[in-house]
Amino acid sequence: MLGYRFGEKLGHEIKARFLHDFKTAVIEDRAATAQFLGELETSALLYVRIRSLNMGRSAAEFQLEGGPDAIKEALAACPIAPAQTPKRVS
């Protein structure tokens, strides 16, 4: 299980696949990937939780800087765009 939360935003638990290097998580669902990138773009802090049947639980906190530039570079040749934040209707 992979859970994450950006700053004070609501957290998410998503399906992820972990590669054999035990360092890389792949989010294969396009909507979940777009949501992650959309929240990353405007956040300064990321909390990550990983729960494994074999390895127990792990948690980490990351200070973020330069999200928009990193996303632009990472997605230069990729068809996925960050999710748009819904506008509130008054």
N, CA, C and O atoms as a CHARMM CRD file, in Angstrom:
* protein
*
  360
    1    1 MET  N      0.84500  -1.17100   0.00000 PROA 1      0.00000
    2    1 MET  CA     0.00000   0.00000   0.00000 PROA 1      0.00000
    3    1 MET  C      0.88700   1.22900   0.00000 PROA 1      0.00000
    4    1 MET  O      1.88800   1.28800   0.71400 PROA 1      0.00000
    5    2 LEU  N      0.51600   2.19900  -0.79700 PROA 2      0.00000
    6    2 LEU  CA     1.22300   3.46400  -0.84700 PROA 2      0.00000
    7    2 LEU  C      0.23100   4.55700  -0.48300 PROA 2      0.00000
    8    2 LEU  O     -0.80900   4.70000  -1.12700 PROA 2      0.00000
    9    3 GLY  N      0.54900   5.31500   0.53300 PROA 3      0.00000
   10    3 GLY  CA    -0.27500   6.45000   0.93200 PROA 3      0.00000
   11    3 GLY  C      0.56700   7.70600   0.87000 PROA 3      0.00000
   12    3 GLY  O      1.77000   7.66600   1.13000 PROA 3      0.00000
   13    4 TYR  N     -0.05500   8.81600   0.52700 PROA 4      0.00000
   14    4 TYR  CA     0.68600  10.07000   0.49400 PROA 4      0.00000
   15    4 TYR  C     -0.24400  11.23100   0.81400 PROA 4      0.00000
   16    4 TYR  O     -1.46600  11.14300   0.69200 PROA 4      0.00000
   17    5 ARG  N      0.39100  12.31900   1.22800 PROA 5      0.00000
   18    5 ARG  CA    -0.34800  13.55700   1.51300 PROA 5      0.00000
   19    5 ARG  C      0.60000  14.71400   1.26500 PROA 5      0.00000
   20    5 ARG  O      1.75500  14.68700   1.69000 PROA 5      0.00000
   21    6 PHE  N      0.10600  15.72600   0.57500 PROA 6      0.00000
   22    6 PHE  CA     0.88200  16.94100   0.35300 PROA 6      0.00000
   23    6 PHE  C      0.46000  17.98300   1.37600 PROA 6      0.00000
   24    6 PHE  O     -0.70100  18.39100   1.40200 PROA 6      0.00000
   25    7 GLY  N      1.38600  18.41500   2.21200 PROA 7      0.00000
   26    7 GLY  CA     1.11500  19.44100   3.20600 PROA 7      0.00000
   27    7 GLY  C     -0.11600  19.13000   4.02400 PROA 7      0.00000
   28    7 GLY  O     -0.20900  18.05900   4.62300 PROA 7      0.00000
   29    8 GLU  N     -1.05400  20.04300   4.05700 PROA 8      0.00000
   30    8 GLU  CA    -2.29100  19.88200   4.83300 PROA 8      0.00000
   31    8 GLU  C     -3.46200  19.39200   3.97700 PROA 8      0.00000
   32    8 GLU  O     -4.59900  19.36000   4.44600 PROA 8      0.00000
   33    9 LYS  N     -3.19100  19.01500   2.73900 PROA 9      0.00000
   34    9 LYS  CA    -4.25000  18.50400   1.86600 PROA 9      0.00000
   35    9 LYS  C     -4.67600  17.11200   2.31900 PROA 9      0.00000
   36    9 LYS  O     -3.97500  16.46400   3.09600 PROA 9      0.00000
   37   10 LEU  N     -5.81700  16.65900   1.83700 PROA 10     0.00000
   38   10 LEU  CA    -6.28900  15.31300   2.15700 PROA 10     0.00000
   39   10 LEU  C     -5.32000  14.27500   1.60700 PROA 10     0.00000
   40   10 LEU  O     -4.73100  14.45400   0.54100 PROA 10     0.00000
   41   11 GLY  N     -5.16800  13.19200   2.35300 PROA 11     0.00000
   42   11 GLY  CA    -4.28300  12.11500   1.92200 PROA 11     0.00000
   43   11 GLY  C     -4.96400  11.16500   0.96600 PROA 11     0.00000
   44   11 GLY  O     -6.18600  11.17500   0.81900 PROA 11     0.00000
   45   12 HSD  N     -4.15400  10.33600   0.31200 PROA 12     0.00000
   46   12 HSD  CA    -4.64600   9.36400  -0.66000 PROA 12     0.00000
   47   12 HSD  C     -3.94500   8.03200  -0.42600 PROA 12     0.00000
   48   12 HSD  O     -2.76800   7.99800  -0.06700 PROA 12     0.00000
   49   13 GLU  N     -4.65900   6.95500  -0.62600 PROA 13     0.00000
   50   13 GLU  CA    -4.06200   5.62600  -0.67400 PROA 13     0.00000
   51   13 GLU  C     -4.30300   5.11700  -2.08200 PROA 13     0.00000
   52   13 GLU  O     -5.43800   5.08100  -2.55600 PROA 13     0.00000
   53   14 ILE  N     -3.22700   4.72600  -2.74500 PROA 14     0.00000
   54   14 ILE  CA    -3.33400   4.34400  -4.14900 PROA 14     0.00000
   55   14 ILE  C     -2.65000   3.00600  -4.39900 PROA 14     0.00000
   56   14 ILE  O     -1.82800   2.54500  -3.60800 PROA 14     0.00000
   57   15 LYS  N     -3.01300   2.40500  -5.51300 PROA 15     0.00000
   58   15 LYS  CA    -2.34600   1.18900  -5.94400 PROA 15     0.00000
   59   15 LYS  C     -1.04000   1.59400  -6.61400 PROA 15     0.00000
   60   15 LYS  O     -1.01500   2.47300  -7.47600 PROA 15     0.00000
   61   16 ALA  N      0.02700   0.94800  -6.21100 PROA 16     0.00000
   62   16 ALA  CA     1.32900   1.21600  -6.81000 PROA 16     0.00000
   63   16 ALA  C      2.07000  -0.10300  -6.94100 PROA 16     0.00000
   64   16 ALA  O      1.83500  -1.04500  -6.18400 PROA 16     0.00000
   65   17 ARG  N      2.94800  -0.15100  -7.89500 PROA 17     0.00000
   66   17 ARG  CA     3.78300  -1.32500  -8.09900 PROA 17     0.00000
   67   17 ARG  C      5.20500  -0.93300  -7.73900 PROA 17     0.00000
   68   17 ARG  O      5.69300   0.11400  -8.16500 PROA 17     0.00000
   69   18 PHE  N      5.86500  -1.76700  -6.96100 PROA 18     0.00000
   70   18 PHE  CA     7.22900  -1.48800  -6.53400 PROA 18     0.00000
   71   18 PHE  C      8.19200  -2.32900  -7.36000 PROA 18     0.00000
   72   18 PHE  O      8.00200  -3.53500  -7.51900 PROA 18     0.00000
   73   19 LEU  N      9.22800  -1.68100  -7.88400 PROA 19     0.00000
   74   19 LEU  CA    10.19200  -2.37600  -8.72100 PROA 19     0.00000
   75   19 LEU  C     11.18500  -3.15600  -7.86800 PROA 19     0.00000
   76   19 LEU  O     11.24000  -2.99100  -6.65000 PROA 19     0.00000
   77   20 HSD  N     11.96200  -4.00200  -8.52000 PROA 20     0.00000
   78   20 HSD  CA    12.88500  -4.89800  -7.82200 PROA 20     0.00000
   79   20 HSD  C     13.99500  -4.17500  -7.06500 PROA 20     0.00000
   80   20 HSD  O     14.63600  -4.77000  -6.19800 PROA 20     0.00000
   81   21 ASP  N     14.23300  -2.89700  -7.38000 PROA 21     0.00000
   82   21 ASP  CA    15.26600  -2.16400  -6.64400 PROA 21     0.00000
   83   21 ASP  C     14.79100  -1.72100  -5.26000 PROA 21     0.00000
   84   21 ASP  O     15.57300  -1.19300  -4.47000 PROA 21     0.00000
   85   22 PHE  N     13.50000  -1.94000  -4.97000 PROA 22     0.00000
   86   22 PHE  CA    12.88100  -1.57700  -3.69200 PROA 22     0.00000
   87   22 PHE  C     12.96400  -0.08100  -3.40100 PROA 22     0.00000
   88   22 PHE  O     12.79200   0.33700  -2.25600 PROA 22     0.00000
   89   23 LYS  N     13.22600   0.72800  -4.42900 PROA 23     0.00000
   90   23 LYS  CA    13.30500   2.18100  -4.27300 PROA 23     0.00000
   91   23 LYS  C     12.32200   2.91100  -5.17200 PROA 23     0.00000
   92   23 LYS  O     12.06800   4.10100  -4.98500 PROA 23     0.00000
   93   24 THR  N     11.77300   2.20500  -6.13800 PROA 24     0.00000
   94   24 THR  CA    10.95800   2.84900  -7.15300 PROA 24     0.00000
   95   24 THR  C      9.52200   2.34300  -7.09000 PROA 24     0.00000
   96   24 THR  O      9.26400   1.14100  -7.15500 PROA 24     0.00000
   97   25 ALA  N      8.58700   3.29400  -6.96000 PROA 25     0.00000
   98   25 ALA  CA     7.16400   2.96400  -6.97900 PROA 25     0.00000
   99   25 ALA  C      6.57800   3.50500  -8.28000 PROA 25     0.00000
  100   25 ALA  O      6.88300   4.62600  -8.68800 PROA 25     0.00000
  101   26 VAL  N      5.73800   2.70700  -8.92300 PROA 26     0.00000
  102   26 VAL  CA     5.11300   3.09800 -10.17600 PROA 26     0.00000
  103   26 VAL  C      3.61000   3.20700  -9.95200 PROA 26     0.00000
  104   26 VAL  O      2.96400   2.25100  -9.52100 PROA 26     0.00000
  105   27 ILE  N      3.06100   4.38500 -10.25100 PROA 27     0.00000
  106   27 ILE  CA     1.61600   4.59000 -10.20700 PROA 27     0.00000
  107   27 ILE  C      1.13100   4.39800 -11.63500 PROA 27     0.00000
  108   27 ILE  O      1.39400   5.23400 -12.49900 PROA 27     0.00000
  109   28 GLU  N      0.42700   3.30300 -11.88700 PROA 28     0.00000
  110   28 GLU  CA     0.02400   2.98000 -13.25400 PROA 28     0.00000
  111   28 GLU  C     -1.31000   3.59200 -13.66300 PROA 28     0.00000
  112   28 GLU  O     -1.58100   3.72300 -14.85600 PROA 28     0.00000
  113   29 ASP  N     -2.13800   3.96500 -12.71400 PROA 29     0.00000
  114   29 ASP  CA    -3.43400   4.56200 -13.01500 PROA 29     0.00000
  115   29 ASP  C     -3.22700   6.01500 -13.45600 PROA 29     0.00000
  116   29 ASP  O     -2.67700   6.82500 -12.71000 PROA 29     0.00000
  117   30 ARG  N     -3.66900   6.33200 -14.66700 PROA 30     0.00000
  118   30 ARG  CA    -3.45000   7.68200 -15.21400 PROA 30     0.00000
  119   30 ARG  C     -4.09900   8.77400 -14.35200 PROA 30     0.00000
  120   30 ARG  O     -3.50200   9.82800 -14.13200 PROA 30     0.00000
  121   31 ALA  N     -5.30700   8.52200 -13.87000 PROA 31     0.00000
  122   31 ALA  CA    -5.99700   9.53500 -13.05300 PROA 31     0.00000
  123   31 ALA  C     -5.25200   9.76100 -11.73900 PROA 31     0.00000
  124   31 ALA  O     -5.11000  10.90200 -11.29800 PROA 31     0.00000
  125   32 ALA  N     -4.77600   8.68700 -11.11200 PROA 32     0.00000
  126   32 ALA  CA    -4.02500   8.82000  -9.86000 PROA 32     0.00000
  127   32 ALA  C     -2.69900   9.53400 -10.09700 PROA 32     0.00000
  128   32 ALA  O     -2.25800  10.32200  -9.26000 PROA 32     0.00000
  129   33 THR  N     -2.06300   9.26200 -11.23400 PROA 33     0.00000
  130   33 THR  CA    -0.80600   9.93300 -11.57800 PROA 33     0.00000
  131   33 THR  C     -1.04700  11.41800 -11.79800 PROA 33     0.00000
  132   33 THR  O     -0.29000  12.25000 -11.29900 PROA 33     0.00000
  133   34 ALA  N     -2.08500  11.75300 -12.53500 PROA 34     0.00000
  134   34 ALA  CA    -2.40800  13.15900 -12.79800 PROA 34     0.00000
  135   34 ALA  C     -2.73600  13.89600 -11.50500 PROA 34     0.00000
  136   34 ALA  O     -2.33500  15.04600 -11.33100 PROA 34     0.00000
  137   35 GLN  N     -3.46600  13.24300 -10.59100 PROA 35     0.00000
  138   35 GLN  CA    -3.80000  13.87000  -9.31500 PROA 35     0.00000
  139   35 GLN  C     -2.53300  14.12000  -8.49700 PROA 35     0.00000
  140   35 GLN  O     -2.36900  15.19600  -7.92300 PROA 35     0.00000
  141   36 PHE  N     -1.64200  13.13600  -8.44200 PROA 36     0.00000
  142   36 PHE  CA    -0.38200  13.28200  -7.71700 PROA 36     0.00000
  143   36 PHE  C      0.41500  14.46600  -8.27200 PROA 36     0.00000
  144   36 PHE  O      0.90200  15.30200  -7.51000 PROA 36     0.00000
  145   37 LEU  N      0.54300  14.53300  -9.58500 PROA 37     0.00000
  146   37 LEU  CA     1.30500  15.62100 -10.20100 PROA 37     0.00000
  147   37 LEU  C      0.65000  16.97800  -9.98000 PROA 37     0.00000
  148   37 LEU  O      1.34000  17.97300  -9.75900 PROA 37     0.00000
  149   38 GLY  N     -0.67700  17.02300 -10.03700 PROA 38     0.00000
  150   38 GLY  CA    -1.38500  18.27900  -9.80600 PROA 38     0.00000
  151   38 GLY  C     -1.15800  18.81800  -8.40700 PROA 38     0.00000
  152   38 GLY  O     -1.00300  20.02600  -8.22200 PROA 38     0.00000
  153   39 GLU  N     -1.13600  17.93400  -7.42100 PROA 39     0.00000
  154   39 GLU  CA    -0.90900  18.36400  -6.04300 PROA 39     0.00000
  155   39 GLU  C      0.56900  18.66800  -5.79600 PROA 39     0.00000
  156   39 GLU  O      0.89800  19.57200  -5.02700 PROA 39     0.00000
  157   40 LEU  N      1.45300  17.92200  -6.44100 PROA 40     0.00000
  158   40 LEU  CA     2.89200  18.16000  -6.31300 PROA 40     0.00000
  159   40 LEU  C      3.26200  19.55400  -6.78900 PROA 40     0.00000
  160   40 LEU  O      4.11400  20.22100  -6.20100 PROA 40     0.00000
  161   41 GLU  N      2.61600  19.98100  -7.85300 PROA 41     0.00000
  162   41 GLU  CA     2.93700  21.25800  -8.48700 PROA 41     0.00000
  163   41 GLU  C      2.81600  22.44900  -7.53600 PROA 41     0.00000
  164   41 GLU  O      3.55100  23.42600  -7.67700 PROA 41     0.00000
  165   42 THR  N      1.90300  22.37800  -6.57500 PROA 42     0.00000
  166   42 THR  CA     1.64200  23.53100  -5.70400 PROA 42     0.00000
  167   42 THR  C      1.98700  23.27100  -4.23700 PROA 42     0.00000
  168   42 THR  O      1.54500  24.01300  -3.36000 PROA 42     0.00000
  169   43 SER  N      2.76600  22.23300  -3.96400 PROA 43     0.00000
  170   43 SER  CA     3.02000  21.86400  -2.57700 PROA 43     0.00000
  171   43 SER  C      4.48000  22.05000  -2.18600 PROA 43     0.00000
  172   43 SER  O      5.37500  22.02500  -3.03000 PROA 43     0.00000
  173   44 ALA  N      4.70000  22.23500  -0.89300 PROA 44     0.00000
  174   44 ALA  CA     6.04700  22.39200  -0.35900 PROA 44     0.00000
  175   44 ALA  C      6.46100  21.22300   0.52700 PROA 44     0.00000
  176   44 ALA  O      7.61400  21.14800   0.95200 PROA 44     0.00000
  177   45 LEU  N      5.52300  20.30200   0.81200 PROA 45     0.00000
  178   45 LEU  CA     5.80800  19.19500   1.71800 PROA 45     0.00000
  179   45 LEU  C      5.05600  17.94900   1.27000 PROA 45     0.00000
  180   45 LEU  O      3.88100  18.02700   0.91000 PROA 45     0.00000
  181   46 LEU  N      5.72600  16.80200   1.29100 PROA 46     0.00000
  182   46 LEU  CA     5.12000  15.52200   0.91300 PROA 46     0.00000
  183   46 LEU  C      5.38300  14.50100   2.00600 PROA 46     0.00000
  184   46 LEU  O      6.52800  14.28900   2.40800 PROA 46     0.00000
  185   47 TYR  N      4.31300  13.86500   2.48800 PROA 47     0.00000
  186   47 TYR  CA     4.41300  12.74600   3.42400 PROA 47     0.00000
  187   47 TYR  C      4.08800  11.47500   2.64600 PROA 47     0.00000
  188   47 TYR  O      3.11100  11.43700   1.89900 PROA 47     0.00000
  189   48 VAL  N      4.89900  10.43800   2.81800 PROA 48     0.00000
  190   48 VAL  CA     4.67300   9.16300   2.13400 PROA 48     0.00000
  191   48 VAL  C      4.66200   8.05000   3.16800 PROA 48     0.00000
  192   48 VAL  O      5.50000   8.01900   4.06800 PROA 48     0.00000
  193   49 ARG  N      3.69300   7.12300   3.03100 PROA 49     0.00000
  194   49 ARG  CA     3.60900   5.93700   3.89000 PROA 49     0.00000
  195   49 ARG  C      3.57700   4.71200   2.99000 PROA 49     0.00000
  196   49 ARG  O      2.87900   4.68800   1.97600 PROA 49     0.00000
  197   50 ILE  N      4.33600   3.70300   3.37000 PROA 50     0.00000
  198   50 ILE  CA     4.32600   2.44300   2.63400 PROA 50     0.00000
  199   50 ILE  C      4.08500   1.33600   3.64400 PROA 50     0.00000
  200   50 ILE  O      4.74500   1.26700   4.68000 PROA 50     0.00000
  201   51 ARG  N      3.13500   0.47700   3.33000 PROA 51     0.00000
  202   51 ARG  CA     2.84200  -0.67100   4.18700 PROA 51     0.00000
  203   51 ARG  C      3.02400  -1.93600   3.35300 PROA 51     0.00000
  204   51 ARG  O      2.45800  -2.06300   2.26700 PROA 51     0.00000
  205   52 SER  N      3.81400  -2.86100   3.86900 PROA 52     0.00000
  206   52 SER  CA     4.11900  -4.09500   3.16100 PROA 52     0.00000
  207   52 SER  C      3.91600  -5.29000   4.07300 PROA 52     0.00000
  208   52 SER  O      4.24500  -5.23800   5.25800 PROA 52     0.00000
  209   53 LEU  N      3.38500  -6.35000   3.53000 PROA 53     0.00000
  210   53 LEU  CA     3.23800  -7.57600   4.32000 PROA 53     0.00000
  211   53 LEU  C      4.59400  -8.13300   4.73800 PROA 53     0.00000
  212   53 LEU  O      4.73200  -8.66800   5.83800 PROA 53     0.00000
  213   54 ASN  N      5.58600  -8.01200   3.87500 PROA 54     0.00000
  214   54 ASN  CA     6.90800  -8.57700   4.14600 PROA 54     0.00000
  215   54 ASN  C      7.84200  -7.64500   4.90400 PROA 54     0.00000
  216   54 ASN  O      8.66800  -8.10400   5.69300 PROA 54     0.00000
  217   55 MET  N      7.72100  -6.33900   4.67100 PROA 55     0.00000
  218   55 MET  CA     8.69400  -5.39100   5.21100 PROA 55     0.00000
  219   55 MET  C      8.12700  -4.44300   6.26900 PROA 55     0.00000
  220   55 MET  O      8.85000  -3.56400   6.73900 PROA 55     0.00000
  221   56 GLY  N      6.88800  -4.58800   6.64700 PROA 56     0.00000
  222   56 GLY  CA     6.31600  -3.71500   7.67000 PROA 56     0.00000
  223   56 GLY  C      5.91600  -2.36100   7.12400 PROA 56     0.00000
  224   56 GLY  O      5.49600  -2.23700   5.97300 PROA 56     0.00000
  225   57 ARG  N      6.05400  -1.33100   7.97700 PROA 57     0.00000
  226   57 ARG  CA     5.63900   0.02400   7.59700 PROA 57     0.00000
  227   57 ARG  C      6.83400   0.95400   7.53600 PROA 57     0.00000
  228   57 ARG  O      7.79000   0.82500   8.30000 PROA 57     0.00000
  229   58 SER  N      6.75500   1.89500   6.60700 PROA 58     0.00000
  230   58 SER  CA     7.77100   2.93500   6.47800 PROA 58     0.00000
  231   58 SER  C      7.06000   4.24700   6.21900 PROA 58     0.00000
  232   58 SER  O      5.99300   4.27400   5.60500 PROA 58     0.00000
  233   59 ALA  N      7.64700   5.32700   6.68400 PROA 59     0.00000
  234   59 ALA  CA     7.10200   6.65700   6.42600 PROA 59     0.00000
  235   59 ALA  C      8.26200   7.61800   6.20000 PROA 59     0.00000
  236   59 ALA  O      9.34100   7.45600   6.76900 PROA 59     0.00000
  237   60 ALA  N      8.02300   8.61800   5.36400 PROA 60     0.00000
  238   60 ALA  CA     9.05000   9.61600   5.07800 PROA 60     0.00000
  239   60 ALA  C      8.38400  10.95500   4.81000 PROA 60     0.00000
  240   60 ALA  O      7.23100  11.02000   4.38400 PROA 60     0.00000
  241   61 GLU  N      9.12400  12.01100   5.06400 PROA 61     0.00000
  242   61 GLU  CA     8.66000  13.37400   4.81700 PROA 61     0.00000
  243   61 GLU  C      9.68900  14.04500   3.91900 PROA 61     0.00000
  244   61 GLU  O     10.89200  13.95500   4.16400 PROA 61     0.00000
  245   62 PHE  N      9.20700  14.72200   2.87300 PROA 62     0.00000
  246   62 PHE  CA    10.09500  15.37400   1.91800 PROA 62     0.00000
  247   62 PHE  C      9.73100  16.85300   1.79200 PROA 62     0.00000
  248   62 PHE  O      8.56600  17.19500   1.59100 PROA 62     0.00000
  249   63 GLN  N     10.72100  17.71700   1.90800 PROA 63     0.00000
  250   63 GLN  CA    10.55200  19.13900   1.61500 PROA 63     0.00000
  251   63 GLN  C     10.64500  19.27800   0.09800 PROA 63     0.00000
  252   63 GLN  O     11.57500  18.75400  -0.51600 PROA 63     0.00000
  253   64 LEU  N      9.70100  19.97100  -0.50300 PROA 64     0.00000
  254   64 LEU  CA     9.65100  20.10500  -1.95900 PROA 64     0.00000
  255   64 LEU  C     10.00400  21.51700  -2.38000 PROA 64     0.00000
  256   64 LEU  O      9.64300  22.49500  -1.72500 PROA 64     0.00000
  257   65 GLU  N     10.71400  21.59500  -3.48300 PROA 65     0.00000
  258   65 GLU  CA    11.05000  22.89200  -4.06000 PROA 65     0.00000
  259   65 GLU  C     11.19400  22.70900  -5.56000 PROA 65     0.00000
  260   65 GLU  O     11.81100  21.74100  -6.00500 PROA 65     0.00000
  261   66 GLY  N     10.64700  23.60300  -6.33200 PROA 66     0.00000
  262   66 GLY  CA    10.78900  23.53000  -7.78600 PROA 66     0.00000
  263   66 GLY  C      9.87400  22.52200  -8.45200 PROA 66     0.00000
  264   66 GLY  O     10.19700  22.00500  -9.52200 PROA 66     0.00000
  265   67 GLY  N      8.73000  22.23500  -7.83400 PROA 67     0.00000
  266   67 GLY  CA     7.79700  21.25400  -8.38100 PROA 67     0.00000
  267   67 GLY  C      7.39800  21.50900  -9.82000 PROA 67     0.00000
  268   67 GLY  O      7.48700  20.59200 -10.63700 PROA 67     0.00000
  269   68 PRO  N      6.96200  22.71100 -10.16800 PROA 68     0.00000
  270   68 PRO  CA     6.53400  22.95500 -11.54900 PROA 68     0.00000
  271   68 PRO  C      7.63600  22.67900 -12.57300 PROA 68     0.00000
  272   68 PRO  O      7.36700  22.09900 -13.62600 PROA 68     0.00000
  273   69 ASP  N      8.87100  23.08700 -12.27800 PROA 69     0.00000
  274   69 ASP  CA     9.97500  22.85700 -13.20700 PROA 69     0.00000
  275   69 ASP  C     10.30000  21.36800 -13.32200 PROA 69     0.00000
  276   69 ASP  O     10.57100  20.87200 -14.41600 PROA 69     0.00000
  277   70 ALA  N     10.27300  20.65600 -12.19000 PROA 70     0.00000
  278   70 ALA  CA    10.55600  19.21700 -12.19900 PROA 70     0.00000
  279   70 ALA  C      9.49300  18.46300 -12.98700 PROA 70     0.00000
  280   70 ALA  O      9.81600  17.54900 -13.74600 PROA 70     0.00000
  281   71 ILE  N      8.22600  18.83900 -12.81300 PROA 71     0.00000
  282   71 ILE  CA     7.13500  18.18400 -13.54200 PROA 71     0.00000
  283   71 ILE  C      7.28000  18.44600 -15.04100 PROA 71     0.00000
  284   71 ILE  O      7.13700  17.53000 -15.85000 PROA 71     0.00000
  285   72 LYS  N      7.56200  19.68100 -15.40400 PROA 72     0.00000
  286   72 LYS  CA     7.71900  20.02700 -16.81700 PROA 72     0.00000
  287   72 LYS  C      8.83200  19.19500 -17.45100 PROA 72     0.00000
  288   72 LYS  O      8.66200  18.67200 -18.55300 PROA 72     0.00000
  289   73 GLU  N      9.94600  19.07000 -16.77900 PROA 73     0.00000
  290   73 GLU  CA    11.07800  18.29800 -17.29600 PROA 73     0.00000
  291   73 GLU  C     10.74400  16.80700 -17.38200 PROA 73     0.00000
  292   73 GLU  O     11.04900  16.15100 -18.37800 PROA 73     0.00000
  293   74 ALA  N     10.11700  16.28000 -16.33200 PROA 74     0.00000
  294   74 ALA  CA     9.79800  14.84800 -16.29400 PROA 74     0.00000
  295   74 ALA  C      8.76800  14.45600 -17.35500 PROA 74     0.00000
  296   74 ALA  O      8.80700  13.34500 -17.88200 PROA 74     0.00000
  297   75 LEU  N      7.85900  15.36000 -17.66200 PROA 75     0.00000
  298   75 LEU  CA     6.77800  15.04000 -18.59200 PROA 75     0.00000
  299   75 LEU  C      7.00300  15.57700 -19.99700 PROA 75     0.00000
  300   75 LEU  O      6.07600  15.59100 -20.80700 PROA 75     0.00000
  301   76 ALA  N      8.19900  16.01200 -20.29300 PROA 76     0.00000
  302   76 ALA  CA     8.47800  16.61100 -21.60400 PROA 76     0.00000
  303   76 ALA  C      8.05500  15.69800 -22.75800 PROA 76     0.00000
  304   76 ALA  O      7.57300  16.18000 -23.78300 PROA 76     0.00000
  305   77 ALA  N      8.23200  14.39300 -22.59700 PROA 77     0.00000
  306   77 ALA  CA     7.87600  13.45900 -23.67000 PROA 77     0.00000
  307   77 ALA  C      6.73900  12.52700 -23.25400 PROA 77     0.00000
  308   77 ALA  O      6.60400  11.43100 -23.79800 PROA 77     0.00000
  309   78 CYS  N      5.92100  12.95900 -22.29000 PROA 78     0.00000
  310   78 CYS  CA     4.88500  12.10300 -21.72700 PROA 78     0.00000
  311   78 CYS  C      3.49700  12.68900 -22.00800 PROA 78     0.00000
  312   78 CYS  O      3.32700  13.90700 -21.95200 PROA 78     0.00000
  313   79 PRO  N      2.50200  11.84500 -22.30900 PROA 79     0.00000
  314   79 PRO  CA     1.16800  12.34400 -22.63700 PROA 79     0.00000
  315   79 PRO  C      0.28800  12.71400 -21.43600 PROA 79     0.00000
  316   79 PRO  O     -0.84100  13.16300 -21.63600 PROA 79     0.00000
  317   80 ILE  N      0.76200  12.54300 -20.20400 PROA 80     0.00000
  318   80 ILE  CA    -0.08000  12.81600 -19.03300 PROA 80     0.00000
  319   80 ILE  C      0.07600  14.26500 -18.59500 PROA 80     0.00000
  320   80 ILE  O      1.19300  14.77400 -18.49500 PROA 80     0.00000
  321   81 ALA  N     -1.03700  14.92100 -18.33700 PROA 81     0.00000
  322   81 ALA  CA    -1.03100  16.28400 -17.82200 PROA 81     0.00000
  323   81 ALA  C     -1.55200  16.25500 -16.39400 PROA 81     0.00000
  324   81 ALA  O     -2.41200  15.43300 -16.07600 PROA 81     0.00000
  325   82 PRO  N     -1.04700  17.14700 -15.50700 PROA 82     0.00000
  326   82 PRO  CA    -1.56600  17.19300 -14.13800 PROA 82     0.00000
  327   82 PRO  C     -3.05300  17.48300 -14.10700 PROA 82     0.00000
  328   82 PRO  O     -3.57000  18.19800 -14.96500 PROA 82     0.00000
  329   83 ALA  N     -3.74300  16.92700 -13.11900 PROA 83     0.00000
  330   83 ALA  CA    -5.18100  17.15800 -12.95900 PROA 83     0.00000
  331   83 ALA  C     -5.41700  18.61600 -12.59700 PROA 83     0.00000
  332   83 ALA  O     -4.63400  19.22500 -11.86800 PROA 83     0.00000
  333   84 GLN  N     -6.49300  19.15700 -13.10900 PROA 84     0.00000
  334   84 GLN  CA    -6.86600  20.51400 -12.77400 PROA 84     0.00000
  335   84 GLN  C     -7.65200  20.52200 -11.47300 PROA 84     0.00000
  336   84 GLN  O     -8.50800  19.66500 -11.25300 PROA 84     0.00000
  337   85 THR  N     -7.36200  21.48500 -10.61400 PROA 85     0.00000
  338   85 THR  CA    -8.09200  21.60400  -9.36300 PROA 85     0.00000
  339   85 THR  C     -9.48300  22.12500  -9.67600 PROA 85     0.00000
  340   85 THR  O     -9.61600  23.14200 -10.35700 PROA 85     0.00000
  341   86 PRO  N    -10.54100  21.44200  -9.18800 PROA 86     0.00000
  342   86 PRO  CA   -11.89900  21.91500  -9.46200 PROA 86     0.00000
  343   86 PRO  C    -12.15000  23.28400  -8.84500 PROA 86     0.00000
  344   86 PRO  O    -11.69600  23.57500  -7.73800 PROA 86     0.00000
  345   87 LYS  N    -12.86500  24.10000  -9.56300 PROA 87     0.00000
  346   87 LYS  CA   -13.20900  25.43000  -9.04600 PROA 87     0.00000
  347   87 LYS  C    -14.44600  25.32000  -8.16000 PROA 87     0.00000
  348   87 LYS  O    -15.37700  24.57200  -8.46000 PROA 87     0.00000
  349   88 ARG  N    -14.43900  26.08100  -7.06100 PROA 88     0.00000
  350   88 ARG  CA   -15.58200  26.07800  -6.13400 PROA 88     0.00000
  351   88 ARG  C    -16.69700  26.94000  -6.70200 PROA 88     0.00000
  352   88 ARG  O    -16.45600  28.02000  -7.24200 PROA 88     0.00000
  353   89 VAL  N    -17.88600  26.45800  -6.57400 PROA 89     0.00000
  354   89 VAL  CA   -19.05800  27.20700  -7.00600 PROA 89     0.00000
  355   89 VAL  C    -19.70700  27.79800  -5.76400 PROA 89     0.00000
  356   89 VAL  O    -19.99700  27.08200  -4.80500 PROA 89     0.00000
  357   90 SER  N    -19.93000  29.10000  -5.78400 PROA 90     0.00000
  358   90 SER  CA   -20.52300  29.75600  -4.62000 PROA 90     0.00000
  359   90 SER  C    -22.02000  29.71900  -4.67200 PROA 90     0.00000
  360   90 SER  O    -22.68100  30.22800  -3.76600 PROA 90     0.00000
